[in-house]
Amino acid sequence: MGLLSIGMGAASMGLFPSDTKLKKNIERVDTSNDGHPIYEFNYLGSRKRYRGVMAQDVVKTNPMAVHIQNGLLYVDYSKLDVDMELVS
């Protein structure tokens, strides 16, 4: 099972894989009202483009929203003022 498959399984538990190790083509596009940097990115091995946060940023300001699973960082978006979105 690949890293992305492991990560997407966690999404069913309300956690989204947000570790920079799982992403490429990362571009900062905005800042949330609470000050979280917002990025657009592709997951490794995917052509789809997403918008969301990087767990490495969130853990500094809201560590209760970040979880570690299989050595990777996941974000609970329900604890943030940012949504995980499919861009294209």
N, C-alpha and C positions, 0 to 999 in steps of 0.2 A: 504494500500500500504506500503510495507516495505521500509526501508532506502535505500537499493540498488536499488530498482525500481525507487524511487524518483531521486536518483543520476544518474542513467543511462538515464533518461529522459532529464537531463541537457546536456548529451553528444551530443544530437541532436542539441544543440545550440553552440557546439564547446567547451563546458566546461566538464571536467571529474571530477568525485568525487574523491578527493584526500585527504580527511580528515582521519587522523589515526583512528578515531572512526568507520570507515567503513571497516577497514582492519585487517588481522591477519597474522601470520607467516611472519612478516616483517623482511627482511634480506638486509642489505646494500651490494651492489655488485659492485658499481663503482662511479665515479664522472665525471660530464660532463666537457667540456672545459671551461664553464663559472663558474664552481665550485658548481653546484647543486648536492647534493647527489642523487644517483640513487639506487632504491630498487627493490627487487622482493617481491611479496606479493600475498595473496589471499584476495578477498573481502569476508566479512562475508556471509556465506551461499553458497559459491561457491567453487568448486574444481579447477577451472581454475586459473592458475598462470599468473600474470602480472608483467611488469617491467615499472617503472615510478618514480615519485617524491612524496613527502609528502607535502601537502599544508602548514603544519606548518613550514617546512624549507623554502619554496619559499616565504612565506609572509615576512620573515626577509630580503631577498635580492632583491625581485622583487614584491612588494605588488600589483602592477598594473596587475599582472597575476593571482591574487587570488580574487575570488568572494565568497560571503556568500549567501547561499540560504537555507531556512528551518533550520537555525542554523548549517549548515555544510559548510565546505570549499571546493571549487572547483577550479581547475587550468585550465587556458587557455593555452594549450600547444603550441599554435601558437606564444606565447610570450617567449618561452623557447628554448634552444638548446637541448631539450630532447623530445623524442617521447614516447607516451603511447603505449606499446606493449603487445600483448598476447604471453606468453612464452610457455605455455602448457595447 
